[in-house]
């Protein structure tokens, strides 16, 4: 895990304890972008349970195995569409950078999010 005083992996500029840790511990994300950031941080620290818990029930896999050889180190939010405190759906387009196995790369995605039981959840990748 990561110490609360460490820089948050999502690169918000805040400490982990002030940014993604509360969400990882059960607090609801106020926006789709905050959920996206917390999900990136979960990938960065290897928290598959959080990723599954914040995945829409209709699209959630039964299991999720994270590759321990991949290090997620940078998140760039490209754009957001809806996904605010009063919305019921939203899109967050991002680029997530990784290194591992002597290689590096970037995953570019436009993720769709929805509110389910009053909480933001990841639905799927739009591209």
ABEGO torsion letter per residue (X at the ends): XBBAABBBAAGAGBBAAABAAAAAAGBBBABAAAAAAAAAAAAAAGBAAAAAAABBAAABBABBBBBAABBBABBBBABBBEGBAABABBBBBBBBBBBEGGBBBBBBBBBBBBBBGGBBBBABBAX
